[in-house]
Amino acid sequence: MKTEARVVVIGGGVVGCSVLYHLAKAGWTDVMLIERSELTSGSSWHAAGGFHTLNGDPNVARLQAYTVGLYQELEALSGQSCSLHLTGGVMLAGDETRMDFLRLTHAKCRCLGMDTEIITPSEAAAMFPLMDPSHFVGALWDPVEGHLDPSGTTHAYAKAAQKLGATIVLRNRVVELTQDPDGTWNVVTEHGTVRAEHVVNAGGLWAREVGRMVGVELPLLAMEHMYLLTEAMPEVAAFNAATGREMVGVLDLPGEIYTRQERDGVLLGTYEKACKPWSELSTPWEFGHELLQPDLDRIAPSLEVGFRHFPALENVGIKQVINGPFTFAPDGNPLVGPVQGLTNFWSACAVMAGFSQGGGVGLVLANWMVDGDPGHDVFGMDVARFGEWTSLRHTNAKVRENYSRRFSIRFPNEELTAARPAQTTPLYDIMTRDNNAVMGVTWGLETPLWFAPWTSEPKDVVSFHRSNDFSQVGEEVRATRERVGVTEIANFAKYEVTGPGAEDWLNHMLANVMPRVGRLALAPMLNDAGKLIGDFTVAKAAEDRFLIWGSSAAQIHHMRWFERHLSADGSVRVERLGMRLMGLGLAGPQSRAVLSRLVDADVSNAAFRFMDFREMEVAGCPAMVNRISYTGDLGYEIWVEPAYLRSLYLAVKAAGEAEDIADFGMRALLSMRLEKSFPTWFAELRPIYGPIEGGMERFVKLGKPAFIGREAAAREAAEGPRLRRVTLAIDTEDADVMGDEPIWARGTGPSAVAEAHGIGAPRFDAGGVAIPAVDARRDGDWRVVGWVTSGGYGHHVRMSLAQGYVPGALAVEVGDGAFEVEILGRRRAARILPEPPFDPDGARMRG
Ligand SMILES: Cc1cc2nc3c(=O)[nH]c(=O)nc-3n(C[C@H](O)[C@H](O)[C@H](O)COP(=O)(O)OP(=O)(O)OC[C@H]3O[C@@H](n4cnc5c(N)ncnc54)[C@H](O)[C@@H]3O)c2cc1C
């Protein structure tokens, strides 16, 4: 065995082999994969081998499309067959709510360049005649689905990697990982030590054990999963003979079952509600090429539905039941990327759909290692999206919830209930007990979403349409816009940057110039390619001390970036303040009057101006106050240590009695920011957009000394942005956008969809499969030109609003009738608003 390699990949499942292949393909050929047994010795060998491109997160869907599109190339390169069966697939809906879900999915696919189609149950039955169409009301046809041979595919990655120069070592377990002071990893195996610059954890079922070797507890858990294979069925043979085609794959949403043809019978699997974790605390090293004991009782309820929906199955014998474990993260997406706090230790774990996602995971990880950037928007699968609250027990509860809901609809206003409450602020009891708040979770923290009337239970009625929160959120917005409102804002990320080099360092990291002492600045952060990777409010508290606020869910992600760019001389320190700083947002025309009763300082507009920062006592509590508000109104953010939050809140409520101060929640805050066309991180601002595309140009100071991404941003400014963030007003009555809806425009011209994503849907020679000749992005004169990023109802301006991206050339006011936005399958007239519908000149927030 070689004793040195640039990279050691631990684990020879489909994911490890894909990482190895992509590293070698990117030119890193001094790479070595170490496998404790034979290749595919974890989950990979007993997978059902299904693949598809659909995913709730469009960015993950894009990487699934890449994976599927890779297989033919891989076969050619390796000479190893993957036994690809590109059959296409249908998703079946049994009621109108699930049809809404299919319409939304279809609309999302238009933005991704995928040619899905809504079809009738009988059209679906013509492709899968074992189903009884009377149980269904409609279906979604996806031509890019199928199945393959899991073992052949894993070996195809391995052989292709070896052809490019990579090394694979079998039957050798990695037992320990240590790191030298210079960063070199010592990968200690049963048969010697390999010194490596980088280590990749692709340990699959043992990923937690490999993580623990470096002191990291990865939030993942293996679940038992069963599928069964039937004896031969004459119906299958008859269909194949009559059509010359294989039956398509089927996902039965109401039955929560997936099924497809397997040889001359069928394969049927289910994600059962009564699901079962496997090896909850640790995975035994001696577990080998084994299956688990089947437990048909556990999946009996699903089978009963299956026999009703697919009657032919009732009379066929079961040839084999497969029960095997595979791993999930709490939200079901992979854990990929560099692990914060370690150098050159990479995660490629919790890949629950290795044959849909393995290629994409390998691609982005290789890009990240070789180029320093994943090259795609991978936040949905970034290992950094979880925080310290994801303990073993938390992960266990969330993974079980996720597994049991695998085929359930997640409504846009639906808050999941497992493992709650995890983190609370000192106001939790007041909010829930005294204020009847409906709570949601942001990054582990309970946060008030809206306040229900005392006559009803504080609970969302989940829906794709406007729901029971609509009028209450409207009340909260009106109270704030007309008088004054208060809201909790503990769910921001907060950092403190100190040291003699702090200002220079921040000037290098962020695109705006740093503020003077006592002032605030809004500052985007760019990567080397000039794309948006962060957006912060920065306060200069002293010459060598800055406070920074950003998106809560990105805080590990951002700390990892900050740490990567800190110099070793200790001249700058960055500290994540987490739950050590909590706060209240006070907003509305009377907010100054309320604040003035709580402070001894002069907070008049002349003394405490818009974008000022002060450290002062508020209601006797040591506080930092920002004169800024995400509502876009006159307002303040008041930050205190948690011990003061309760007394501060009670004092604010008492001081605002005369103005009839109202509590408002996150939903009202987000509605108000829409009225002001403020973007949000993760929706409008993501690493697929440049700062000018995102409408952030006034915060990007190209004239200041070098900062990360400046050259690329200057290029974007010179050439003009390809895309533009816009705000649209939509004619709709009972449903607003949720995000990812297509924006249609009339006539010919540019479409953002064609160029924005890099990876389009894979195109195949379908070998006789009836792929409909549709272009889902065109309809007569109309074409899909862009997509919605977020939206909702603007209760003060009384408009249904959406933000989204369209080609730069179209982002001008073109009047009524030029645009449409597709909401739940219906295209609604929309118009671009040239300026924010609320307070366009900023008089309210500055006044
Ligand atoms: C019943 C069932 C059906 C499934 N159906 C599908 C499907 O239809 N489609 C789909 O896409 N996915 C399916 N999956 C999931 C799929 O199997 C996984 O997504 C995939 O196998 C994960 O691959 P991996 O490489 O991450 O992990 P694994 O396959 O678990 O591979 C990890 C490898 O790492 C090795 N290893 C671990 N620790 C060490 C160490 N310390 N030293 C050396 N080697 C080590 C192990 O021996 C193992 O070979 C199914 C899974 C199951 C159980």
The ligand as an ORCA input file, in Angstrom:
! r2SCAN-3c Opt
* xyz 0 1
  C     -33.277     -1.292      1.013
  C     -32.660     -0.092      0.387
  C     -33.145      0.398     -0.826
  C     -32.570      1.529     -1.406
  N     -33.017      1.965     -2.613
  C     -32.426      3.015     -3.221
  C     -32.822      3.437     -4.506
  O     -33.734      2.875     -5.101
  N     -32.179      4.499     -5.063
  C     -31.183      5.151     -4.421
  O     -30.626      6.103     -4.977
  N     -30.769      4.767     -3.205
  C     -31.361      3.713     -2.593
  N     -30.939      3.309     -1.355
  C     -29.934      4.128     -0.667
  C     -28.541      3.857     -1.167
  O     -28.228      2.534     -0.927
  C     -27.577      4.792     -0.442
  O     -27.946      6.125     -0.732
  C     -26.139      4.605     -0.879
  O     -25.802      3.257     -0.903
  C     -25.192      5.338      0.055
  O     -23.892      5.083     -0.377
  P     -22.616      5.469      0.486
  O     -21.447      5.274     -0.388
  O     -22.826      6.791      1.095
  O     -22.602      4.478      1.721
  P     -22.352      2.938      1.866
  O     -22.913      2.184      0.738
  O     -22.814      2.558      3.221
  O     -20.788      2.794      1.749
  C     -19.883      3.124      2.774
  C     -18.652      2.289      2.620
  O     -17.680      2.774      3.512
  C     -16.941      1.687      4.034
  N     -16.326      2.133      5.287
  C     -16.966      2.690      6.341
  N     -16.081      2.995      7.322
  C     -14.867      2.611      6.867
  C     -13.574      2.637      7.452
  N     -13.364      3.097      8.679
  N     -12.541      2.177      6.713
  C     -12.753      1.712      5.451
  N     -13.969      1.634      4.880
  C     -15.017      2.087      5.580
  C     -17.998      0.615      4.189
  O     -17.454     -0.680      4.268
  C     -18.867      0.842      2.972
  O     -18.485      0.016      1.892
  C     -31.493      2.177     -0.748
  C     -31.020      1.674      0.449
  C     -31.580      0.565      1.021
  C     -31.046      0.043      2.304
*
